[in-house]
Amino acid sequence: MTTVWCEQPIHRVATAIETGVVSVSEVVDSVLDRIATRDPVLNAYTTVFDESARREADQADRLIATGQYRGPLHGVPLSIKDLVDVAGAPTTCASRASDSSMARADARAVAHLRHAGAIVIGKCNLHEFAFGTTGEDSYFGPTLHPLDQTRSPGGSSSGSAVSVSTGMAFGSVGTDTGGSIRIPSAACGLVGLKPTFGEISCDGVVPLAPSLDHVGPLTRCVADARLLFETMRDGSSAGKHATVPVKQALGCPRPFFLERLDDEIRASFEQALSRLQSAGWTIGDTAVHHAHYSPVVCLHLVLSEAAATHARGLTERPNRYTDGVRLRLELGRYVMGEDYARAQHGRNLLSHAIDATLADYDALVLPTLPIPAPRLATTTVDIGGVEEPLRNVMLRLTQLFNATGHPAVSLPCGLTTSGLPCGLQLIGARNRTNHLLDVAELCEAVLSEG
């Protein structure tokens, strides 16, 4: 059987490149062919660097021929969310309100990936300025779900998720301010990692809410997420971490978090917990004190900071934003200083509450997204007879961990009856992202069986 290289995980194609089973040029061509076939419909990319990718592939093959293999990212094509600078290309943020000037240098995370030999294949579509959960509000038009083109793939890193899930990239660099890596990863059946706050630099990334913004990878498996995380992270500790034994103990904070779930999401999640328990994991029912305050805390933080970030744009070119994004930004102008101060106090309380809840566990376990991928143009959703704004529902299980900075990763955990992916989220202790990935790999092995 012929191997379709663009559908393989990074660690597998890397071995094939290193051993000469396949050339980098062949790998790049397989990805570009897939982009040419699928992207005209799915709209995952804003820019494709086909010419430069082929040149870099030729150079990567020459280096291998002279014994200069650079490691497991050598010649591997990756996509980059179009909120992140790539030298010589515009950073459009999927908005007419962006100045879209050519980036003079790569964002620091991208520079680390290039140094490891990765090839940037293109820049990905997103919800305008990363301020949305569906990917619909974009100057380039919406990105469509690869399994059902009437649905959203989640956002704001919508194009990044679709590029990886369809073989149009082996991995992608996304951003996450309230769930924008984990939400589309869950909706598209991927692994999405939001590291501990600050572990991966946001230098060269257009900000939304600076105290909530994170950079992280979207990949097909945990091993690939770890590889990209270790490559992108800053500091002398990169590539090193103290080994913490995995106790195989997860805490499930049911109050607030599990109160409003789609029936199929709930069934998939409970089945995943049952499979983990059968494999020897302890699942303890627990609670995060004050969790019910998290929506209002996160709302005041993100609205205030986003309005400040976009103050000039809202003053000089308000009509160049899409209506939904402009409305949310303008709402931020009416958040009082005392509300922001209360939100900061709430953030501290919730941070300590999560720390306390994690004390007896390797990680907390939750669904990632309370609903399957929503249909396009959906504005509200009914869960258990309660009609809520779609945005509130999609952020409900992810946004708190942006405010507190705890690392969180989404894993695939089954399908709905209509074949849409479900996601399971693990939340770890701050500055122990590698331990969280250890836990995630063990869980992945159980959940992927059969």
SVG drawing of the C-alpha trace seen along z (x, -y; Angstrom):
<svg xmlns="http://www.w3.org/2000/svg" viewBox="-36 -58 64 60">
<polyline fill="none" stroke="black" stroke-width="0.4" points="0.0,0.0 1.3,-3.4 2.0,-5.7 0.2,-9.0 2.8,-11.0 0.7,-14.1 -1.5,-12.0 1.2,-10.7 2.2,-12.1 5.4,-14.1 7.4,-11.4 6.6,-8.9 7.5,-11.1 10.6,-12.4 11.9,-8.8 11.2,-8.3 13.0,-11.5 16.0,-10.7 16.4,-7.2 15.9,-8.2 12.6,-6.4 11.1,-9.6 12.7,-13.0 11.7,-16.3 10.7,-17.4 8.3,-14.5 6.8,-15.3 6.3,-19.0 4.8,-18.1 2.3,-15.8 1.2,-18.6 1.0,-21.1 -1.0,-18.7 -3.5,-18.2 -3.8,-22.0 -4.5,-22.4 -7.2,-19.7 -9.0,-20.6 -8.3,-24.2 -10.4,-25.9 -13.4,-24.5 -12.4,-24.5 -10.6,-27.9 -8.1,-27.1 -5.2,-29.2 -4.8,-32.9 -1.4,-32.5 0.4,-29.4 4.2,-29.6 4.5,-27.0 7.6,-28.4 9.6,-29.1 8.5,-25.7 9.9,-23.9 13.1,-25.8 13.5,-25.0 12.7,-21.4 15.5,-21.2 17.9,-22.7 16.8,-20.4 17.4,-17.4 20.9,-18.7 21.7,-19.0 20.7,-15.4 22.8,-14.3 25.8,-15.9 25.2,-14.5 23.6,-17.6 20.2,-16.2 18.9,-18.7 16.4,-16.6 12.8,-15.4 11.5,-18.7 14.0,-18.7 11.9,-19.4 8.5,-19.0 5.9,-21.4 4.0,-23.3 1.3,-26.0 1.1,-29.2 -2.0,-31.1 -2.2,-34.4 -1.9,-36.3 1.7,-35.2 4.5,-36.9 6.3,-35.1 9.2,-37.1 8.4,-38.6 4.7,-37.9 1.8,-40.1 0.1,-39.4 -3.5,-40.0 -5.3,-38.8 -8.1,-38.0 -9.2,-41.6 -9.5,-44.7 -8.7,-46.6 -5.2,-45.2 -2.4,-47.2 -1.2,-43.9 2.3,-45.1 5.1,-42.7 6.6,-41.2 10.3,-42.0 11.1,-38.9 9.6,-35.7 7.8,-35.5 10.1,-34.0 8.2,-30.7 8.4,-30.5 12.1,-31.3 12.7,-28.3 10.8,-26.0 12.8,-27.2 16.0,-26.7 15.0,-23.1 14.5,-22.7 10.8,-23.1 9.3,-24.5 6.5,-27.0 4.0,-26.0 1.5,-28.8 -0.5,-31.1 -3.9,-30.0 -7.3,-31.7 -8.8,-32.6 -11.7,-34.4 -10.8,-38.1 -8.1,-39.1 -8.7,-35.8 -11.8,-37.3 -14.3,-34.5 -15.0,-30.8 -16.2,-29.8 -13.9,-31.1 -16.8,-32.7 -15.9,-36.4 -13.0,-36.7 -12.0,-39.0 -11.3,-35.8 -14.6,-34.2 -15.3,-31.3 -13.2,-28.2 -15.4,-25.1 -15.4,-21.9 -13.8,-19.1 -16.3,-16.5 -19.4,-18.6 -19.1,-21.8 -22.3,-23.2 -20.5,-23.4 -17.8,-25.5 -14.4,-23.8 -14.2,-25.9 -12.1,-28.9 -10.3,-31.1 -7.5,-28.9 -9.9,-27.5 -7.6,-27.3 -4.8,-25.8 -7.1,-22.9 -8.4,-22.2 -4.9,-22.3 -3.7,-19.6 -6.8,-17.4 -6.9,-17.2 -3.2,-16.6 -2.5,-20.2 0.1,-20.5 1.7,-18.2 1.2,-20.6 0.3,-24.2 1.1,-27.1 -2.1,-28.6 -3.0,-31.0 -5.4,-30.6 -6.9,-33.5 -10.0,-31.7 -9.8,-28.3 -8.8,-29.1 -6.4,-26.1 -8.4,-23.6 -11.8,-24.4 -11.0,-23.8 -8.8,-20.8 -11.8,-19.2 -14.1,-20.0 -11.7,-18.5 -10.4,-15.5 -6.9,-16.8 -4.5,-17.3 -4.3,-21.0 -2.0,-22.2 -2.2,-25.5 1.0,-25.5 1.6,-27.3 1.3,-31.0 4.5,-32.5 6.3,-29.2 6.1,-30.0 6.8,-33.6 4.2,-35.8 6.8,-38.1 5.8,-38.6 2.2,-37.6 -0.5,-40.3 -2.1,-40.6 -5.7,-40.3 -5.7,-40.2 -2.1,-40.1 -2.6,-38.5 -4.7,-35.7 -2.8,-35.1 -1.0,-31.8 0.8,-30.3 0.8,-26.5 0.6,-23.6 -2.2,-21.8 -1.1,-18.3 -2.4,-14.7 -1.0,-13.1 0.5,-14.0 4.1,-13.1 3.9,-15.6 2.5,-18.3 5.4,-17.7 7.9,-18.0 6.5,-21.4 6.1,-22.6 9.7,-21.7 11.0,-23.4 9.0,-26.6 9.4,-27.2 11.9,-29.7 14.5,-29.6 17.3,-27.4 14.9,-24.7 13.8,-24.0 14.2,-20.3 14.6,-19.6 12.1,-18.8 12.1,-17.1 10.5,-13.7 7.4,-13.6 5.9,-10.1 2.4,-9.7 0.0,-8.5 -2.7,-7.7 -5.1,-9.8 -7.5,-12.3 -9.9,-14.7 -13.2,-15.4 -14.7,-18.7 -18.4,-18.1 -20.0,-21.2 -20.4,-24.0 -18.2,-22.3 -20.4,-19.3 -23.8,-20.9 -24.5,-21.9 -23.4,-19.5 -24.9,-18.2 -26.1,-14.6 -23.7,-13.1 -20.8,-15.0 -21.7,-13.8 -22.0,-10.2 -18.7,-10.3 -16.9,-11.9 -18.4,-9.4 -17.4,-6.5 -13.8,-7.9 -13.7,-8.0 -15.0,-4.5 -12.3,-3.3 -9.6,-5.1 -10.8,-3.5 -10.8,0.0 -7.2,-0.7 -6.3,-1.4 -6.8,-5.1 -8.4,-6.6 -11.1,-9.2 -12.1,-11.2 -15.1,-13.5 -14.0,-16.9 -14.8,-20.6 -13.1,-23.9 -14.3,-26.4 -15.8,-29.6 -15.8,-28.0 -19.3,-29.5 -17.6,-33.0 -15.3,-32.1 -17.5,-33.4 -17.9,-36.9 -14.2,-37.0 -13.0,-36.0 -15.5,-38.3 -14.3,-41.4 -10.6,-40.5 -10.9,-39.8 -13.2,-42.7 -11.1,-45.3 -7.8,-44.1 -9.0,-43.6 -10.6,-47.1 -7.3,-48.6 -5.4,-46.6 -7.7,-47.8 -8.3,-51.4 -6.6,-53.0 -8.3,-50.8 -11.7,-51.4 -11.1,-55.1 -9.6,-55.4 -11.2,-52.6 -14.1,-51.0 -16.0,-50.2 -13.2,-47.9 -13.9,-45.3 -16.6,-42.7 -19.8,-43.6 -19.5,-40.8 -15.9,-41.5 -16.4,-45.3 -19.3,-44.9 -17.3,-42.9 -14.4,-45.3 -16.7,-48.3 -18.4,-46.5 -14.9,-46.5 -14.9,-50.2 -17.8,-50.2 -16.1,-47.8 -15.4,-50.0 -12.0,-49.9 -13.5,-48.5 -14.9,-45.6 -11.5,-44.9 -10.0,-45.0 -12.7,-42.6 -11.9,-40.3 -8.2,-40.3 -9.2,-39.4 -11.4,-36.6 -8.6,-35.4 -6.3,-35.0 -9.0,-33.2 -9.7,-30.8 -6.0,-30.2 -5.5,-29.1 -8.7,-27.0 -7.4,-25.1 -4.0,-24.6 -5.7,-23.2 -7.9,-20.9 -4.9,-19.6 -3.0,-18.7 -4.2,-15.1 -4.2,-14.5 -2.0,-14.3 -4.5,-16.5 -8.1,-17.6 -10.3,-16.0 -13.2,-17.7 -14.8,-17.7 -13.2,-20.4 -16.2,-21.6 -19.7,-21.2 -21.3,-20.7 -20.3,-19.1 -19.1,-21.4 -21.9,-24.0 -23.7,-24.7 -22.6,-27.9 -24.6,-31.0 -25.7,-29.6 -26.0,-32.3 -27.6,-30.4 -27.7,-26.8 -30.2,-24.9 -28.7,-22.7 -31.1,-21.0 -33.9,-23.4 -31.7,-26.5 -31.0,-28.7 -27.6,-30.4 -25.4,-32.4 -23.2,-30.1 -20.0,-31.9 -20.7,-31.5 -21.3,-27.8 -18.1,-27.2 -15.9,-29.0 -17.4,-27.6 -14.9,-24.7 -11.7,-26.3 -11.5,-30.1 -10.8,-29.8 -7.4,-28.2 -6.3,-31.1 -7.1,-33.4 -5.2,-31.2 -2.4,-30.2 -2.6,-26.5 -1.5,-24.2 -4.4,-22.4 -4.5,-19.9 -7.4,-18.6 -7.4,-15.0 -9.8,-13.2 -12.2,-11.0 -14.7,-9.5 -17.4,-10.6 -21.0,-11.6 -23.6,-9.4 -23.2,-11.7 -19.4,-11.3 -18.4,-14.6 -15.3,-14.5 -15.5,-14.9 -12.7,-16.3 -11.4,-15.4 -9.5,-18.2 -6.7,-17.6 -5.6,-20.5 -2.2,-20.3 -0.3,-22.2 1.4,-25.4 5.0,-25.0 4.5,-21.3 3.4,-21.2 5.7,-18.3 4.1,-16.3 0.7,-17.1 2.0,-15.8 3.2,-12.6 -0.4,-12.1 -1.9,-12.9 0.2,-10.4 -0.9,-7.6 -4.5,-8.7 -4.2,-8.9 -3.0,-5.3 -6.1,-4.1 -8.6,-6.3 -7.2,-5.4 -7.4,-1.6 -9.9,0.0"/>
</svg>
